[in-house]
Amino acid sequence: MPSVKQVKEIYKNSFLELIDIPVIDTPEKEEEFSIKLKDLYSKHSGVLMQMAKGAFELREKVQNGDISVESLSESKKDQKIYSRNFNGSNRSNLNGSMEFDELRETHEFLNRF
């Protein structure tokens, strides 16, 4: 998904910028570091929206048959969960929110990337 790849690049570039910062041992270096952090914060401000866009891109590709649910996960349990979620029939309680177990499984899936 292009949006997810953009987020990955943002994080990769930010990491590379941060590891090049020298030891902060003067007020001037502290000010430079503060400016760098504010800049990075600005770069990351759109990450949530980019990831949401990536989720929609993924769902569209799965629904169009461009990507199979089997290719997203190694386990049959995950395939069942994600097939149900991508097809819009996920479990929910009366409030419309997902059950805790399903959220945990979703996080485990996302952590694989």
MMTF fields as JSON, N, C-alpha, C and O atoms, coordinates in Angstrom:
{
  "mmtfVersion": "1.0.0",
  "mmtfProducer": "UNKNOWN",
  "numBonds": 451,
  "numAtoms": 452,
  "numGroups": 113,
  "numChains": 1,
  "numModels": 1,
  "chainsPerModel": [1],
  "groupsPerChain": [113],
  "chainIdList": ["A"],
  "bondAtomList": [4, 2, 8, 6, 12, 10, 16, 14, 20, 18, 24, 22, 28, 26, 32, 30, 36, 34, 40, 38, 44, 42, 48, 46, 52, 50, 56, 54, 60, 58, 64, 62, 68, 66, 72, 70, 76, 74, 80, 78, 84, 82, 88, 86, 92, 90, 96, 94, 100, 98, 104, 102, 108, 106, 112, 110, 116, 114, 120, 118, 124, 122, 128, 126, 132, 130, 136, 134, 140, 138, 144, 142, 148, 146, 152, 150, 156, 154, 160, 158, 164, 162, 168, 166, 172, 170, 176, 174, 180, 178, 184, 182, 188, 186, 192, 190, 196, 194, 200, 198, 204, 202, 208, 206, 212, 210, 216, 214, 220, 218, 224, 222, 228, 226, 232, 230, 236, 234, 240, 238, 244, 242, 248, 246, 252, 250, 256, 254, 260, 258, 264, 262, 268, 266, 272, 270, 276, 274, 280, 278, 284, 282, 288, 286, 292, 290, 296, 294, 300, 298, 304, 302, 308, 306, 312, 310, 316, 314, 320, 318, 324, 322, 328, 326, 332, 330, 336, 334, 340, 338, 344, 342, 348, 346, 352, 350, 356, 354, 360, 358, 364, 362, 368, 366, 372, 370, 376, 374, 380, 378, 384, 382, 388, 386, 392, 390, 396, 394, 400, 398, 404, 402, 408, 406, 412, 410, 416, 414, 420, 418, 424, 422, 428, 426, 432, 430, 436, 434, 440, 438, 444, 442, 448, 446],
  "bondOrderList": [1, 1, 1, 1, 1, 1, 1, 1, 1, 1, 1, 1, 1, 1, 1, 1, 1, 1, 1, 1, 1, 1, 1, 1, 1, 1, 1, 1, 1, 1, 1, 1, 1, 1, 1, 1, 1, 1, 1, 1, 1, 1, 1, 1, 1, 1, 1, 1, 1, 1, 1, 1, 1, 1, 1, 1, 1, 1, 1, 1, 1, 1, 1, 1, 1, 1, 1, 1, 1, 1, 1, 1, 1, 1, 1, 1, 1, 1, 1, 1, 1, 1, 1, 1, 1, 1, 1, 1, 1, 1, 1, 1, 1, 1, 1, 1, 1, 1, 1, 1, 1, 1, 1, 1, 1, 1, 1, 1, 1, 1, 1, 1],
  "groupList": [{"groupName": "MET", "atomNameList": ["N", "CA", "C", "O"], "elementList": ["N", "C", "C", "O"], "formalChargeList": [0, 0, 0, 0], "bondAtomList": [1, 0, 2, 1, 3, 2], "bondOrderList": [1, 1, 2], "singleLetterCode": "M", "chemCompType": "L-PEPTIDE LINKING"}, {"groupName": "PRO", "atomNameList": ["N", "CA", "C", "O"], "elementList": ["N", "C", "C", "O"], "formalChargeList": [0, 0, 0, 0], "bondAtomList": [1, 0, 2, 1, 3, 2], "bondOrderList": [1, 1, 2], "singleLetterCode": "P", "chemCompType": "L-PEPTIDE LINKING"}, {"groupName": "SER", "atomNameList": ["N", "CA", "C", "O"], "elementList": ["N", "C", "C", "O"], "formalChargeList": [0, 0, 0, 0], "bondAtomList": [1, 0, 2, 1, 3, 2], "bondOrderList": [1, 1, 2], "singleLetterCode": "S", "chemCompType": "L-PEPTIDE LINKING"}, {"groupName": "VAL", "atomNameList": ["N", "CA", "C", "O"], "elementList": ["N", "C", "C", "O"], "formalChargeList": [0, 0, 0, 0], "bondAtomList": [1, 0, 2, 1, 3, 2], "bondOrderList": [1, 1, 2], "singleLetterCode": "V", "chemCompType": "L-PEPTIDE LINKING"}, {"groupName": "LYS", "atomNameList": ["N", "CA", "C", "O"], "elementList": ["N", "C", "C", "O"], "formalChargeList": [0, 0, 0, 0], "bondAtomList": [1, 0, 2, 1, 3, 2], "bondOrderList": [1, 1, 2], "singleLetterCode": "K", "chemCompType": "L-PEPTIDE LINKING"}, {"groupName": "GLN", "atomNameList": ["N", "CA", "C", "O"], "elementList": ["N", "C", "C", "O"], "formalChargeList": [0, 0, 0, 0], "bondAtomList": [1, 0, 2, 1, 3, 2], "bondOrderList": [1, 1, 2], "singleLetterCode": "Q", "chemCompType": "L-PEPTIDE LINKING"}, {"groupName": "GLU", "atomNameList": ["N", "CA", "C", "O"], "elementList": ["N", "C", "C", "O"], "formalChargeList": [0, 0, 0, 0], "bondAtomList": [1, 0, 2, 1, 3, 2], "bondOrderList": [1, 1, 2], "singleLetterCode": "E", "chemCompType": "L-PEPTIDE LINKING"}, {"groupName": "ILE", "atomNameList": ["N", "CA", "C", "O"], "elementList": ["N", "C", "C", "O"], "formalChargeList": [0, 0, 0, 0], "bondAtomList": [1, 0, 2, 1, 3, 2], "bondOrderList": [1, 1, 2], "singleLetterCode": "I", "chemCompType": "L-PEPTIDE LINKING"}, {"groupName": "TYR", "atomNameList": ["N", "CA", "C", "O"], "elementList": ["N", "C", "C", "O"], "formalChargeList": [0, 0, 0, 0], "bondAtomList": [1, 0, 2, 1, 3, 2], "bondOrderList": [1, 1, 2], "singleLetterCode": "Y", "chemCompType": "L-PEPTIDE LINKING"}, {"groupName": "ASN", "atomNameList": ["N", "CA", "C", "O"], "elementList": ["N", "C", "C", "O"], "formalChargeList": [0, 0, 0, 0], "bondAtomList": [1, 0, 2, 1, 3, 2], "bondOrderList": [1, 1, 2], "singleLetterCode": "N", "chemCompType": "L-PEPTIDE LINKING"}, {"groupName": "PHE", "atomNameList": ["N", "CA", "C", "O"], "elementList": ["N", "C", "C", "O"], "formalChargeList": [0, 0, 0, 0], "bondAtomList": [1, 0, 2, 1, 3, 2], "bondOrderList": [1, 1, 2], "singleLetterCode": "F", "chemCompType": "L-PEPTIDE LINKING"}, {"groupName": "LEU", "atomNameList": ["N", "CA", "C", "O"], "elementList": ["N", "C", "C", "O"], "formalChargeList": [0, 0, 0, 0], "bondAtomList": [1, 0, 2, 1, 3, 2], "bondOrderList": [1, 1, 2], "singleLetterCode": "L", "chemCompType": "L-PEPTIDE LINKING"}, {"groupName": "ASP", "atomNameList": ["N", "CA", "C", "O"], "elementList": ["N", "C", "C", "O"], "formalChargeList": [0, 0, 0, 0], "bondAtomList": [1, 0, 2, 1, 3, 2], "bondOrderList": [1, 1, 2], "singleLetterCode": "D", "chemCompType": "L-PEPTIDE LINKING"}, {"groupName": "THR", "atomNameList": ["N", "CA", "C", "O"], "elementList": ["N", "C", "C", "O"], "formalChargeList": [0, 0, 0, 0], "bondAtomList": [1, 0, 2, 1, 3, 2], "bondOrderList": [1, 1, 2], "singleLetterCode": "T", "chemCompType": "L-PEPTIDE LINKING"}, {"groupName": "HIS", "atomNameList": ["N", "CA", "C", "O"], "elementList": ["N", "C", "C", "O"], "formalChargeList": [0, 0, 0, 0], "bondAtomList": [1, 0, 2, 1, 3, 2], "bondOrderList": [1, 1, 2], "singleLetterCode": "H", "chemCompType": "L-PEPTIDE LINKING"}, {"groupName": "GLY", "atomNameList": ["N", "CA", "C", "O"], "elementList": ["N", "C", "C", "O"], "formalChargeList": [0, 0, 0, 0], "bondAtomList": [1, 0, 2, 1, 3, 2], "bondOrderList": [1, 1, 2], "singleLetterCode": "G", "chemCompType": "PEPTIDE LINKING"}, {"groupName": "ALA", "atomNameList": ["N", "CA", "C", "O"], "elementList": ["N", "C", "C", "O"], "formalChargeList": [0, 0, 0, 0], "bondAtomList": [1, 0, 2, 1, 3, 2], "bondOrderList": [1, 1, 2], "singleLetterCode": "A", "chemCompType": "L-PEPTIDE LINKING"}, {"groupName": "ARG", "atomNameList": ["N", "CA", "C", "O"], "elementList": ["N", "C", "C", "O"], "formalChargeList": [0, 0, 0, 0], "bondAtomList": [1, 0, 2, 1, 3, 2], "bondOrderList": [1, 1, 2], "singleLetterCode": "R", "chemCompType": "L-PEPTIDE LINKING"}],
  "groupTypeList": [0, 1, 2, 3, 4, 5, 3, 4, 6, 7, 8, 4, 9, 2, 10, 11, 6, 11, 7, 12, 7, 1, 3, 7, 12, 13, 1, 6, 4, 6, 6, 6, 10, 2, 7, 4, 11, 4, 12, 11, 8, 2, 4, 14, 2, 15, 3, 11, 0, 5, 0, 16, 4, 15, 16, 10, 6, 11, 17, 6, 4, 3, 5, 9, 15, 12, 7, 2, 3, 6, 2, 11, 2, 6, 2, 4, 4, 12, 5, 4, 7, 8, 2, 17, 9, 10, 9, 15, 2, 9, 17, 2, 9, 11, 9, 15, 2, 0, 6, 10, 12, 6, 11, 17, 6, 13, 14, 6, 10, 11, 9, 17, 10],
  "groupIdList": [1, 2, 3, 4, 5, 6, 7, 8, 9, 10, 11, 12, 13, 14, 15, 16, 17, 18, 19, 20, 21, 22, 23, 24, 25, 26, 27, 28, 29, 30, 31, 32, 33, 34, 35, 36, 37, 38, 39, 40, 41, 42, 43, 44, 45, 46, 47, 48, 49, 50, 51, 52, 53, 54, 55, 56, 57, 58, 59, 60, 61, 62, 63, 64, 65, 66, 67, 68, 69, 70, 71, 72, 73, 74, 75, 76, 77, 78, 79, 80, 81, 82, 83, 84, 85, 86, 87, 88, 89, 90, 91, 92, 93, 94, 95, 96, 97, 98, 99, 100, 101, 102, 103, 104, 105, 106, 107, 108, 109, 110, 111, 112, 113],
  "secStructList": [7, 2, 2, 2, 2, 2, 2, 2, 2, 2, 2, 2, 2, 2, 2, 2, 2, 2, 2, 6, 7, 7, 7, 7, 7, 1, 2, 2, 2, 2, 2, 2, 2, 2, 2, 2, 2, 2, 2, 2, 2, 2, 2, 6, 6, 6, 2, 2, 2, 2, 2, 2, 2, 2, 2, 2, 2, 2, 2, 2, 2, 2, 2, 2, 6, 1, 1, 7, 2, 2, 2, 2, 7, 1, 1, 2, 2, 2, 2, 2, 2, 2, 2, 2, 2, 2, 6, 6, 7, 7, 7, 7, 7, 6, 6, 1, 7, 7, 7, 2, 2, 2, 2, 2, 2, 2, 2, 2, 2, 2, 6, 6, 7],
  "xCoordList": [0.831, 0.0, 0.894, 1.756, 0.688, 1.537, 1.548, 2.594, 0.411, 0.348, 1.17, 1.834, 1.132, 1.897, 3.387, 4.192, 3.757, 5.162, 5.661, 6.811, 4.798, 5.178, 5.436, 6.39, 4.584, 4.771, 6.073, 6.824, 6.334, 7.584, 8.785, 9.746, 8.741, 9.839, 9.987, 11.103, 8.868, 8.915, 9.647, 10.529, 9.278, 9.918, 11.388, 12.236, 11.686, 13.074, 13.935, 15.014, 13.467, 14.226, 14.38, 15.433, 13.337, 13.415, 14.446, 15.225, 14.446, 15.43, 16.845, 17.721, 17.06, 18.393, 18.816, 19.99, 17.876, 18.186, 18.564, 19.491, 17.835, 18.081, 19.4, 20.054, 19.796, 21.038, 22.276, 23.369, 22.106, 23.243, 23.424, 24.366, 22.545, 22.634, 23.76, 23.796, 24.666, 25.766, 25.269, 24.126, 26.146, 25.83, 25.406, 26.023, 24.346, 23.828, 24.491, 24.113, 25.487, 26.241, 26.387, 27.138, 25.658, 25.679, 24.258, 23.427, 23.978, 22.655, 22.357, 21.207, 23.379, 23.178, 22.756, 21.854, 23.416, 23.055, 21.668, 20.931, 21.327, 19.993, 18.937, 17.88, 19.216, 18.286, 18.154, 17.049, 19.28, 19.249, 18.43, 17.657, 18.613, 17.865, 16.373, 15.543, 16.045, 14.642, 14.009, 12.878, 14.742, 14.247, 14.063, 13.072, 15.022, 14.934, 13.703, 12.993, 13.45, 12.272, 10.973, 10.034, 10.917, 9.719, 9.514, 8.385, 10.61, 10.546, 10.042, 9.18, 10.583, 10.146, 8.681, 7.934, 8.282, 6.882, 5.969, 4.921, 6.371, 5.587, 5.533, 4.483, 6.665, 6.694, 5.77, 5.22, 5.597, 4.788, 3.319, 2.521, 2.96, 1.592, 0.535, -0.602, 0.877, -0.105, -0.069, -0.763, 0.731, 0.906, -0.411, -0.7, -1.194, -2.457, -3.356, -3.932, -3.471, -4.305, -3.718, -4.455, -2.392, -1.743, -2.005, -2.274, -1.929, -2.18, -3.643, -3.942, -4.546, -5.964, -6.174, -6.91, -5.53, -5.617, -5.053, -5.608, -3.95, -3.361, -4.308, -4.37, -5.046, -6.024, -7.122, -7.552, -7.57, -8.577, -8.013, -8.705, -6.762, -6.12, -6.042, -6.312, -5.671, -5.58, -6.954, -7.104, -7.946, -9.292, -9.781, -10.379, -9.528, -9.953, -9.273, -9.92, -7.975, -7.247, -7.743, -7.833, -8.067, -8.592, -9.976, -10.264, -10.824, -12.183, -12.192, -13.066, -11.227, -11.142, -10.458, -10.439, -9.896, -9.213, -7.768, -7.12, -7.244, -5.843, -4.883, -3.765, -5.321, -4.54, -5.459, -6.618, -4.945, -5.755, -5.512, -4.438, -6.518, -6.392, -5.302, -4.593, -5.174, -4.162, -2.757, -1.875, -2.54, -1.206, -0.88, 0.284, -1.883, -1.677, -1.278, -0.663, -1.618, -1.414, -1.006, -1.348, -0.274, 0.179, -0.797, -0.833, -1.583, -2.457, -3.896, -4.367, -4.578, -5.985, -6.863, -7.835, -6.522, -7.288, -7.247, -8.28, -6.04, -5.906, -6.66, -7.308, -6.579, -7.253, -8.757, -9.394, -9.32, -10.753, -11.102, -12.078, -10.296, -10.547, -10.458, -11.354, -9.389, -9.179, -10.116, -10.497, -10.489, -11.474, -12.789, -13.434, -13.178, -14.424, -14.332, -15.284, -13.203, -13.055, -13.016, -13.639, -12.297, -12.188, -13.491, -13.72, -14.334, -15.611, -16.711, -17.878, -16.338, -17.289, -18.212, -19.178, -17.959, -18.871, -18.174, -18.345, -17.382, -16.653, -17.586, -18.661, -17.126, -17.903, -17.917, -16.927, -19.001, -19.023, -20.021, -20.921, -19.844, -20.802, -21.895, -21.95, -22.745, -23.856, -23.403, -24.133, -22.21, -21.692, -21.088, -20.762, -20.939, -20.319, -18.81, -18.15, -18.239, -16.789, -16.407, -17.205, -15.17, -14.699, -14.417, -14.117, -14.517, -14.211, -12.707, -11.91, -12.337, -10.934, -10.057, -8.992, -10.484, -9.681, -9.402, -8.303, -10.363, -10.165, -9.172, -8.377, -9.21, -8.232, -6.823, -5.881, -6.671, -5.365, -4.829, -3.656, -5.675, -5.249, -4.891, -3.976, -5.599, -5.293, -3.93, -3.147, -3.636, -2.331, -1.209, -0.155, -1.428, -0.414, -0.139, 1.006, -1.2, -1.053, -0.24, 0.693, -0.584, 0.101, 1.563, 2.409, 1.856, 3.236, 4.16, 5.38, 3.613, 4.432, 5.086, 5.999, 4.635, 5.164, 6.455, 7.034],
  "yCoordList": [-1.154, 0.0, 1.241, 1.39, 2.115, 3.306, 4.179, 4.704, 4.329, 5.181, 4.605, 5.348, 3.302, 2.656, 2.77, 2.972, 2.643, 2.788, 4.207, 4.398, 5.193, 6.575, 6.749, 7.418, 6.144, 6.227, 5.539, 6.049, 4.389, 3.68, 4.568, 4.61, 5.272, 6.166, 7.325, 7.729, 7.854, 8.941, 8.477, 9.173, 7.297, 6.784, 6.445, 6.72, 5.857, 5.509, 6.764, 6.814, 7.768, 9.015, 9.732, 10.3, 9.701, 10.337, 9.629, 10.275, 8.318, 7.558, 7.923, 8.161, 7.966, 8.301, 9.708, 9.944, 10.632, 11.989, 12.004, 12.704, 11.225, 11.234, 10.566, 11.002, 9.526, 8.85, 9.66, 9.385, 10.66, 11.511, 12.715, 13.489, 12.876, 14.028, 13.775, 12.73, 14.727, 14.55, 14.675, 15.053, 14.352, 14.464, 15.904, 16.867, 16.01, 17.336, 17.761, 17.32, 18.627, 19.025, 20.534, 21.015, 21.278, 22.738, 23.251, 22.559, 24.448, 25.036, 25.199, 25.07, 25.478, 25.644, 24.322, 24.288, 23.235, 21.919, 21.493, 20.825, 21.888, 21.587, 22.32, 21.763, 23.547, 24.326, 23.691, 23.581, 23.275, 22.606, 21.319, 21.01, 20.575, 19.337, 19.624, 18.908, 20.653, 21.04, 21.383, 20.986, 22.117, 22.481, 21.222, 21.091, 20.301, 19.044, 18.247, 17.709, 18.172, 17.437, 18.069, 17.363, 19.39, 20.077, 19.801, 19.62, 19.772, 19.46, 18.03, 17.792, 17.09, 15.695, 15.547, 14.794, 16.258, 16.221, 16.671, 16.071, 17.713, 18.202, 17.171, 16.962, 16.526, 15.5, 14.335, 13.709, 14.042, 12.896, 13.257, 12.383, 14.489, 14.918, 14.221, 14.064, 13.811, 13.171, 11.659, 11.022, 11.067, 9.614, 8.881, 7.899, 9.322, 8.643, 8.598, 7.558, 9.716, 9.755, 8.885, 8.228, 8.887, 8.054, 6.575, 5.815, 6.16, 4.758, 4.394, 3.292, 5.306, 5.053, 4.904, 4.025, 5.759, 5.66, 4.316, 3.686, 3.877, 2.581, 1.427, 0.459, 1.527, 0.49, 0.425, -0.661, 1.579, 1.601, 1.04, 0.323, 1.366, 0.827, -0.699, -1.39, -1.209, -2.653, -3.302, -4.305, -2.739, -3.31, -3.33, -4.311, -2.264, -2.194, -3.285, -3.937, -3.481, -4.505, -5.905, -6.762, -6.145, -7.451, -7.653, -8.72, -6.65, -6.771, -6.912, -7.578, -6.292, -6.407, -7.692, -8.009, -8.434, -9.672, -9.482, -10.439, -8.257, -7.997, -8.634, -9.005, -8.761, -9.39, -10.39, -10.085, -11.582, -12.565, -12.434, -12.025, -12.784, -12.748, -13.733, -13.493, -14.831, -15.829, -15.237, -15.647, -14.283, -13.687, -12.736, -12.392, -12.315, -11.387, -12.088, -11.483, -13.339, -14.021, -15.467, -16.087, -15.979, -17.354, -18.324, -19.5, -17.856, -18.774, -18.709, -17.66, -19.836, -19.915, -19.038, -18.45, -18.947, -18.115, -16.653, -15.986, -16.158, -14.784, -14.578, -13.548, -15.548, -15.425, -15.267, -14.469, -16.022, -15.923, -14.534, -13.924, -14.038, -12.73, -11.629, -10.79, -11.624, -10.537, -10.627, -9.606, -11.839, -11.982, -11.356, -10.635, -11.637, -11.091, -9.569, -8.871, -9.046, -7.6, -6.874, -5.822, -7.411, -6.732, -6.79, -5.966, -7.746, -7.834, -7.1, -7.167, -6.395, -5.515, -6.184, -5.561, -7.428, -8.101, -8.463, -9.566, -7.528, -7.808, -7.85, -7.25, -8.588, -8.673, -7.318, -6.589, -6.989, -5.764, -5.936, -6.775, -5.128, -5.164, -4.131, -3.574, -3.883, -2.958, -1.541, -0.789, -1.159, 0.177, 0.287, 1.384, -0.838, -0.818, -0.946, -0.823, -1.194, -1.336, -2.809, -3.685, -3.068, -4.437, -5.021, -4.292, -6.347, -7.01, -6.946, -6.837, -7.015, -6.885, -7.933, -7.595, -9.191, -10.251, -9.943, -10.206, -9.4, -9.09, -7.944, -7.95, -6.966, -5.881, -6.406, -5.995, -7.308, -7.885, -8.614, -8.471, -9.391, -10.134, -9.182, -9.455, -8.087, -7.093, -6.475, -6.299, -6.141, -5.568, -6.567, -6.187, -7.836, -8.846, -8.934, -9.079, -8.844, -8.887, -7.685, -7.846, -6.496, -5.289, -5.263, -4.692, -5.88, -5.914, -6.724, -6.621, -7.52, -8.34, -7.512, -7.994, -6.286, -5.487, -4.818, -4.108],
  "zCoordList": [0.0, 0.0, 0.0, 0.866, -0.956, -1.077, 0.186, 0.567, 0.819, 2.016, 3.16, 3.883, 3.328, 4.392, 4.083, 4.992, 2.828, 2.443, 2.721, 3.115, 2.515, 2.817, 4.309, 4.706, 5.134, 6.589, 6.983, 7.814, 6.39, 6.678, 6.355, 7.124, 5.231, 4.853, 5.84, 6.166, 6.309, 7.294, 8.546, 9.05, 9.046, 10.257, 10.018, 10.866, 8.884, 8.571, 8.497, 9.088, 7.78, 7.645, 8.987, 9.277, 9.791, 11.111, 11.984, 12.686, 11.938, 12.71, 12.268, 13.1, 10.96, 10.451, 10.862, 11.148, 10.894, 11.348, 12.827, 13.235, 13.62, 15.069, 15.455, 16.403, 14.743, 15.144, 14.781, 15.276, 13.916, 13.545, 14.47, 14.3, 15.428, 16.332, 17.338, 17.987, 17.461, 18.42, 19.866, 20.12, 20.782, 22.204, 22.502, 22.046, 23.274, 23.628, 24.929, 26.015, 24.795, 25.984, 26.133, 26.981, 25.293, 25.414, 25.21, 24.622, 25.688, 25.45, 23.948, 23.527, 23.156, 21.714, 21.074, 20.237, 21.475, 20.944, 21.417, 20.693, 22.636, 23.149, 22.329, 22.033, 21.967, 21.134, 19.746, 19.215, 19.161, 17.854, 17.922, 17.014, 19.013, 19.191, 19.325, 18.764, 20.058, 20.217, 18.87, 18.587, 18.052, 16.72, 15.871, 15.153, 15.958, 15.208, 15.62, 14.771, 16.93, 17.403, 16.926, 16.558, 16.93, 16.439, 14.95, 14.493, 14.205, 12.78, 12.56, 11.714, 13.321, 13.207, 13.605, 12.98, 14.629, 15.06, 13.917, 13.676, 13.228, 12.089, 10.975, 10.367, 10.704, 9.652, 9.971, 9.064, 11.254, 11.662, 11.894, 12.231, 11.726, 12.045, 11.191, 11.636, 10.0, 9.115, 9.123, 8.33, 10.009, 10.0, 10.251, 9.568, 11.192, 11.497, 10.263, 9.946, 9.578, 8.368, 7.256, 6.521, 7.138, 6.119, 6.389, 5.459, 7.652, 7.981, 7.741, 7.278, 8.05, 7.77, 6.272, 5.824, 5.506, 4.044, 3.582, 2.682, 4.197, 3.862, 4.158, 3.4, 5.26, 5.593, 4.535, 4.149, 4.07, 3.009, 1.707, 0.984, 1.411, 0.206, 0.274, -0.708, 1.443, 1.625, 1.49, 0.792, 2.15, 2.065, 0.615, 0.172, -0.11, -1.507, -2.341, -3.161, -2.13, -2.88, -2.538, -3.417, -1.263, -0.87, -1.477, -2.02, -1.392, -1.928, -3.446, -4.0, -4.122, -5.584, -6.025, -7.215, -5.078, -5.41, -5.831, -6.257, -5.72, -6.079, -5.077, -5.433, -3.823, -2.761, -2.081, -1.801, -1.816, -1.101, 0.395, 0.834, 1.154, 2.603, 3.033, 4.01, 2.304, 2.627, 2.55, 3.304, 1.654, 1.527, 2.68, 2.886, 3.424, 4.536, 5.821, 6.699, 5.933, 7.203, 6.983, 5.976, 7.942, 7.867, 8.532, 8.17, 9.49, 10.216, 9.711, 9.273, 9.778, 9.36, 10.243, 9.768, 11.538, 12.47, 12.023, 11.969, 11.7, 11.232, 9.929, 9.739, 9.032, 7.739, 7.933, 7.245, 8.863, 9.148, 9.679, 9.244, 10.622, 11.228, 10.178, 10.083, 9.391, 8.444, 7.258, 6.685, 6.886, 5.82, 6.266, 5.505, 7.5, 8.043, 8.148, 7.799, 8.623, 8.791, 7.466, 7.321, 6.496, 5.211, 4.425, 3.54, 4.739, 4.051, 4.789, 4.403, 5.857, 6.543, 7.529, 7.97, 7.896, 8.826, 10.123, 10.641, 10.651, 11.881, 13.092, 13.103, 14.118, 15.356, 16.04, 16.001, 16.648, 17.443, 18.572, 18.51, 19.599, 20.689, 20.397, 19.301, 21.361, 21.126, 20.821, 20.176, 21.271, 20.999, 19.606, 19.153, 18.93, 17.621, 17.673, 16.641, 18.863, 18.949, 18.893, 19.228, 18.462, 18.332, 19.711, 20.656, 19.815, 21.068, 21.318, 20.387, 22.604, 22.984, 22.298, 21.782, 22.283, 21.659, 20.199, 19.71, 19.508, 18.098, 17.927, 16.988, 18.824, 18.769, 19.018, 18.34, 19.983, 20.283, 19.062, 18.716, 18.413, 17.229, 16.089, 15.312, 15.99, 14.962, 15.219, 14.286, 16.468, 16.813, 16.533, 16.024, 16.861, 16.591, 15.085, 14.658, 14.3, 12.846, 12.362, 11.575, 12.822, 12.391, 12.825, 12.138, 13.963, 14.461, 13.559, 13.686, 12.662, 11.766, 10.657, 9.987, 10.457, 9.345, 9.707, 8.885]
}
